[in-house]
Amino acid sequence: MMTSAMNAWLTLQQALAAPGLRVAPVRAGLPSPWSEFARSCFHVKRIPYSLVEGRDADRGLTSIKTLTGQESLPAVFWNNERARSNWLDQ
């Protein structure tokens, strides 16, 4: 299901348990060129995705690094595969 600005964002823990495509942009509500490009590619190709809040309010990127082994955003998650933060892998 594609998430819009009106829907709640998934937490990192929810995203890791969810199936399908999930995108963790650089920062929720703050557009970045790389995040917008990734989201636009999925939108144009009509690939449904959910949005993920990759930053923890208290811990920053520590949680995403602990859970996924990397701390670069944007990150793309597909099913139970590792997070992809490299544009070529995305």
C-alpha positions as CSV (number, residue, x, y, z in Angstrom):
1,M,0.0,0.0,0.0
2,M,1.4,3.4,-0.9
3,T,1.6,5.8,2.0
4,S,0.6,9.4,1.5
5,A,1.3,12.4,3.7
6,M,-2.1,11.8,5.4
7,N,-1.2,8.4,6.6
8,A,1.0,7.6,9.6
9,W,4.6,6.6,9.0
10,L,5.9,3.2,10.0
11,T,8.4,3.1,12.9
12,L,11.6,1.3,12.1
13,Q,10.5,-1.8,14.1
14,Q,7.1,-1.9,12.3
15,A,8.9,-1.5,8.9
16,L,11.3,-4.4,9.6
17,A,8.3,-6.7,10.3
18,A,6.2,-5.5,7.3
19,P,6.2,-7.1,3.9
20,G,6.7,-5.3,0.6
21,L,8.6,-2.2,-0.3
22,R,9.4,0.4,2.4
23,V,11.3,3.7,2.0
24,A,13.1,5.6,4.8
25,P,13.7,9.1,3.5
26,V,16.4,11.4,4.9
27,R,13.9,13.0,7.2
28,A,10.1,12.9,7.6
29,G,8.6,16.1,6.3
30,L,11.9,17.5,5.0
31,P,12.4,16.8,1.3
32,S,15.8,15.9,0.1
33,P,16.8,15.4,-3.6
34,W,17.8,11.7,-3.0
35,S,14.7,10.8,-1.1
36,E,12.4,12.5,-3.5
37,F,14.1,10.9,-6.4
38,A,13.7,7.4,-4.9
39,R,10.1,8.0,-4.0
40,S,9.4,9.5,-7.5
41,C,10.8,6.4,-9.3
42,F,8.5,4.1,-7.3
43,H,5.5,6.5,-7.9
44,V,6.1,6.8,-11.6
45,K,6.4,3.0,-12.0
46,R,3.3,2.5,-9.8
47,I,5.2,0.4,-7.3
48,P,3.4,0.6,-3.9
49,Y,5.5,1.5,-0.9
50,S,5.2,2.6,2.7
51,L,7.2,5.3,4.4
52,V,9.4,4.6,7.3
53,E,10.7,7.0,10.0
54,G,14.4,5.9,10.1
55,R,15.5,8.5,12.7
56,D,14.7,8.0,16.3
57,A,13.9,11.3,18.1
58,D,16.2,10.4,21.0
59,R,18.8,8.2,19.3
60,G,19.1,9.7,15.8
61,L,20.4,7.0,13.4
62,T,21.6,4.6,16.2
63,S,18.5,2.4,16.0
64,I,18.7,2.0,12.2
65,K,22.4,1.1,12.4
66,T,21.8,-1.4,15.2
67,L,18.9,-3.1,13.4
68,T,20.2,-3.0,9.8
69,G,24.0,-2.6,10.0
70,Q,24.0,0.7,8.1
71,E,23.1,4.3,8.9
72,S,22.7,6.0,5.5
73,L,19.4,7.5,4.4
74,P,17.5,7.2,2.2
75,A,17.2,3.5,2.7
76,V,14.9,1.1,0.9
77,F,13.7,-2.1,2.4
78,W,12.3,-5.0,0.4
79,N,10.6,-7.9,2.3
80,N,13.1,-9.5,4.6
81,E,16.2,-8.5,2.6
82,R,18.9,-6.1,4.0
83,A,18.3,-2.4,3.8
84,R,19.6,-0.8,0.6
85,S,21.1,2.7,0.9
86,N,23.2,2.8,-2.3
87,W,21.4,4.4,-5.2
88,L,22.6,1.6,-7.5
89,D,21.1,-1.1,-5.3
90,Q,17.9,0.8,-4.9
